């Protein structure tokens, strides 16, 4: 299937690369949101406590795109070579 899939990469990769290249913006809206640095400082865990993850739709989209690229590269090997700069 690998050789049969590579011709479709030219159509599939542009939107995946666009998603992988996103630069997600993070912000907090609403009354009393305060300064972003203050909010992040408040969320900072003390030693030995669990960390807090912040996820947005853009971050999830970027993560999914990067995971897809990893699978394509791993599965297609040399078939992906023409797309690597």
C-alpha positions in Angstrom: 0.0 0.0 0.0 2.9 2.3 0.6 3.8 2.8 -3.1 0.1 3.2 -3.9 -0.3 6.0 -1.3 2.6 8.2 -2.2 1.0 9.8 -5.3 -1.7 11.3 -3.1 0.8 13.1 -0.8 0.9 16.1 -3.1 -2.8 16.6 -2.4 -2.8 15.6 1.3 0.3 17.4 2.6 -0.4 21.1 2.0 -3.3 21.4 4.5 -1.4 19.1 7.0 1.8 21.3 6.7 -0.4 24.4 7.1 -1.8 23.0 10.3 1.6 21.9 11.6 2.9 25.4 11.0 0.2 27.1 13.1 1.4 29.5 15.7 -1.4 29.2 18.3 -2.3 32.3 20.2 -3.3 32.0 23.8 -5.4 34.4 25.7 -8.0 34.7 28.4 -11.1 36.8 27.8 -13.7 38.1 30.1 -14.2 40.4 33.0 -11.3 40.4 35.4 -9.1 38.2 33.2 -6.1 40.1 34.3 -2.6 40.0 32.9 -1.6 36.7 31.2 1.7 36.5 33.1 -0.2 36.8 36.4 -2.6 34.0 35.4 0.2 31.7 34.3 2.1 32.4 37.5 -0.9 31.5 39.5 -1.2 28.2 37.6 2.4 27.3 38.2 2.5 24.1 40.3 4.5 23.9 43.5 7.3 21.3 43.6 5.9 17.8 43.7 2.5 18.7 42.4 1.0 17.8 39.0 1.5 20.1 36.1 -1.3 22.0 34.4 -1.7 21.7 30.6 -3.3 24.3 28.5 -4.9 23.1 25.3 -6.6 25.1 22.6 -8.2 24.0 19.4 -5.2 25.4 17.5 -2.7 23.5 19.7 -4.7 20.2 19.2 -4.8 20.8 15.4 -1.1 21.4 15.3 -0.4 18.4 17.4 -2.5 16.1 15.2 -0.9 17.4 12.0 2.6 16.7 13.4 1.6 13.2 14.5 0.3 12.6 11.0 3.6 13.7 9.5 5.5 11.4 11.8 3.3 8.5 10.7 3.7 9.4 7.0 7.5 9.6 7.3 7.7 6.4 9.3 5.5 4.4 7.0 6.5 5.8 3.6 10.2 6.1 4.2 11.9 6.9 0.9 8.5 7.7 -0.6 8.3 10.8 1.5 11.8 11.9 0.6 10.8 14.4 -2.1 8.9 16.4 0.5 11.8 16.9 2.8 13.9 20.1 2.4 
